[in-house]
C-alpha cells in the first residue's frame, strides 16, 4: 500500500525535530561554542533557510535543546518519586534520580555547563525553576505541613538544595572517581536526613 503523503505541518514538525536532534548531538559532543550553524544544517541535511524558518539563531535552537533535556531530567525525577509510597521517600528518590540523570555527560554539557553560559543566568534559572525547582518546593512544603521536616521558609531551602545538587552534578562531571556518584548520593541522603525533626525520626506523612 502507498503511504499517504505527509502534510506540510508534518513536514515542518519532522524538519524541526531533525534540527533539534542534530543540534543536541553536536552540542553534547563538542559544546555550544565549537558548533556552527553550518555544521548543524549540513549534518541534518537541511538548508540554513530551513533552520531559520524554525529558529531565529543558534542560541534559539540551543534554548529548545536545553528545554528538551531539562524536561527529560524532570520526567526521570518524577517517575522515581512516583514509584515510592510516602512523600519523604518520594523526595529522597527524586533527588537521587536527579543526581543520576545529571551524571550523564550529555546532560552535564548541555544543561549545566553551556545552559547558563549561553542563555544567561536569569533565563537559565527561570527554565530550571519551571522544570524542577517548583516540584522541589512543593515536596518540601508537603513535608513541612506533615511535620516530617522542620518548618521554615521553603523558598530559600529549595534553592539551597537545588543549588547544592547542581554543583554536585558539575563536580561529578569533572571527577574521575568511580565512586563519585555513590558517595555524592550518600552525602545528599545525610544532608536531607538533617532536615527531619529529631524528636520524630520515624514520622511519615499519611
Helices and strands as residue ranges (DSSP letters): H 8-30, G 32-34, H 37-43, H 48-54, H 58-82, H 87-102, H 105-107, I 108-114, H 115-119, H 121-128, I 129-133, H 134-145, H 154-174, H 180-193, G 198-200
